[in-house]
């Protein structure tokens, strides 16, 4: 749970810094979210395969 809170906090901090500097996010929000979804899906898939092979 701590890792999720740290990740959220760092993400919010970077968002605030971007906002203050008036810098656009390096990736369109939709593209970034789809990429993150793919990463999480792949991570879960590996965990599932490891569990099934045991």
C-alpha positions, 0 to 999 in steps of 0.5 A: 500500500505504501508504494501506491501512496508514494507513487500517487504523491510523486505523480501529484508533485510532478503534476503540480510542478508541470502546472506551475511551469506551464509545461504540457505533459510529455504524453497525451493523457489517454496514451499514457493511461493506455500504456500504464494499463498495458504495463499493469496487465502484463505484470498481472499476466506474468504473476498469473502464469507463475501461479498456474505453473506451480 
